[in-house]
Amino acid sequence: MAVSLTLASPTLADLEPARDLMEEGRFAEAKALLWPAARSGNAEAEELIGVMYALGLGVAQDYTRAFEWYLRSAMKGHAGAQSGVGWYYETGLGMPAPDLVRAYMWYVLSAIGGDPDAADSQEEVRKKMTPEQVAQAHALVDDYKVWMYPFR
């Protein structure tokens, strides 16, 4: 006799109590609710944990940890987290130095994913780049886009 066990991933609605706690400034409680979902790979929870580390909400501000949580979420196609990763690459916070090629790449992916502000960020970064850097970024976008957004 075979037994099937399905683990349900938290839905966006399941995260609403944590969002409500964040809005109330109850960050430690929000993190406690988000942590299991984030550790299980829920992109929305990962992005919110990234926000907490980025802004020091209920945790010590830590740009490196914030970047890592944003990156986990971004790799799953979360457009807001993709913009966050782009911003970290643009500013160089939490890493050895800025990387405009990767910043541009993540802003482009975020725009494809539907982030309304990503195109503006993309254009601002583009102004600081050489044509060669822009071409390199587009080559990376092509590599990521094919598996991240196969139907766009």
C-alpha positions as CSV (number, residue, x, y, z in Angstrom):
1,M,0.0,0.0,0.0
2,A,1.5,3.3,-1.1
3,V,1.0,6.4,1.0
4,S,1.3,9.8,-0.7
5,L,2.3,12.8,1.4
6,T,1.9,16.3,-0.1
7,L,3.4,19.2,1.7
8,A,1.5,22.4,0.9
9,S,3.4,25.5,0.2
10,P,1.9,28.6,1.9
11,T,-0.1,30.7,-0.4
12,L,-0.1,34.5,-0.6
13,A,-3.3,34.6,1.5
14,D,-1.5,32.5,4.2
15,L,1.1,35.3,4.5
16,E,-1.5,38.0,5.1
17,P,-1.3,37.7,8.9
18,A,2.5,38.3,8.7
19,R,1.9,41.4,6.4
20,D,-0.6,42.7,8.9
21,L,1.9,42.3,11.7
22,M,4.6,44.2,9.7
23,E,2.1,47.0,9.1
24,E,1.5,47.2,12.8
25,G,5.3,47.3,13.5
26,R,5.3,43.9,15.2
27,F,8.3,42.7,13.2
28,A,9.5,39.9,15.5
29,E,6.1,38.3,15.4
30,A,5.9,38.8,11.6
31,K,9.3,37.1,11.1
32,A,8.2,34.2,13.2
33,L,5.3,33.7,10.9
34,L,7.3,34.2,7.7
35,W,10.3,32.2,8.6
36,P,8.9,28.7,8.0
37,A,7.5,29.7,4.6
38,A,10.7,31.4,3.6
39,R,12.8,28.5,4.7
40,S,10.5,26.2,2.6
41,G,11.1,28.3,-0.5
42,N,8.1,30.6,-0.7
43,A,9.3,33.5,-2.8
44,E,6.9,36.0,-1.3
45,A,8.1,35.1,2.3
46,E,11.7,35.2,1.2
47,E,11.3,38.7,-0.3
48,L,9.6,39.9,2.9
49,I,12.5,38.5,5.0
50,G,14.8,40.3,2.7
51,V,12.9,43.6,3.3
52,M,13.3,43.0,7.1
53,Y,17.0,42.6,6.9
54,A,17.4,45.5,4.4
55,L,15.6,47.9,6.6
56,G,16.5,46.4,10.0
57,L,12.9,45.7,10.9
58,G,12.9,43.4,13.9
59,V,16.4,42.1,13.0
60,A,19.8,43.8,12.9
61,Q,20.1,45.5,9.5
62,D,22.3,43.3,7.4
63,Y,22.7,44.1,3.7
64,T,24.4,40.8,2.9
65,R,21.6,38.7,4.4
66,A,19.0,41.0,2.8
67,F,20.6,40.4,-0.6
68,E,20.7,36.7,-0.2
69,W,17.0,36.5,0.7
70,Y,16.1,38.8,-2.2
71,L,18.2,36.6,-4.5
72,R,16.4,33.4,-3.4
73,S,13.1,35.0,-4.2
74,A,14.3,36.6,-7.4
75,M,15.5,33.3,-8.8
76,K,11.9,32.1,-8.5
77,G,10.6,35.0,-10.6
78,H,9.5,37.4,-7.9
79,A,9.6,40.7,-9.8
80,G,9.9,42.9,-6.6
81,A,12.8,40.9,-5.4
82,Q,14.4,41.0,-8.8
83,S,14.4,44.8,-8.6
84,G,15.8,44.5,-5.1
85,V,18.7,42.4,-6.4
86,G,19.2,44.9,-9.1
87,W,19.4,47.7,-6.6
88,Y,22.0,45.8,-4.5
89,Y,24.1,45.2,-7.6
90,E,23.7,48.9,-8.6
91,T,24.7,50.3,-5.2
92,G,27.2,47.5,-4.2
93,L,25.7,47.3,-0.7
94,G,26.4,43.9,0.9
95,M,28.9,43.0,-1.8
96,P,32.5,43.9,-2.7
97,A,31.6,46.4,-5.4
98,P,28.8,47.6,-7.6
99,D,28.1,45.5,-10.7
100,L,26.1,47.5,-13.3
101,V,25.9,44.6,-15.8
102,R,24.1,42.5,-13.2
103,A,22.1,45.4,-11.9
104,Y,20.8,46.1,-15.4
105,M,20.1,42.4,-16.0
106,W,18.0,42.1,-12.9
107,Y,16.1,45.3,-13.7
108,V,15.3,44.0,-17.2
109,L,14.1,40.7,-15.7
110,S,12.0,42.5,-13.1
111,A,10.4,44.6,-15.9
112,I,9.5,41.4,-17.8
113,G,8.0,40.1,-14.6
114,G,5.8,43.1,-14.2
115,D,7.5,45.4,-11.7
116,P,6.1,48.8,-12.7
117,D,9.3,50.7,-11.6
118,A,11.9,48.4,-13.0
119,A,12.0,50.0,-16.5
120,D,12.9,53.4,-14.9
121,S,15.7,51.8,-12.8
122,Q,16.9,50.0,-15.9
123,E,17.2,53.3,-17.8
124,E,19.0,55.0,-14.9
125,V,21.6,52.2,-14.8
126,R,22.0,52.2,-18.5
127,K,23.1,55.8,-18.4
128,K,26.2,54.7,-16.4
129,M,27.1,51.8,-18.7
130,T,29.2,51.4,-21.8
131,P,27.5,49.8,-24.9
132,E,29.6,46.7,-24.3
133,Q,28.3,46.4,-20.8
134,V,24.7,46.7,-22.0
135,A,25.3,44.0,-24.6
136,Q,26.8,41.8,-21.9
137,A,23.8,42.4,-19.7
138,H,21.4,41.5,-22.6
139,A,23.3,38.2,-23.2
140,L,22.7,37.4,-19.5
141,V,19.0,38.4,-19.7
142,D,18.6,35.9,-22.6
143,D,20.2,33.2,-20.5
144,Y,17.9,33.8,-17.5
145,K,14.7,34.7,-19.4
146,V,14.5,31.4,-21.3
147,W,13.9,29.4,-18.1
148,M,12.6,32.2,-15.7
149,Y,9.9,33.5,-18.2
150,P,9.6,30.9,-20.9
151,F,6.4,32.3,-22.3
152,R,7.3,36.0,-22.4
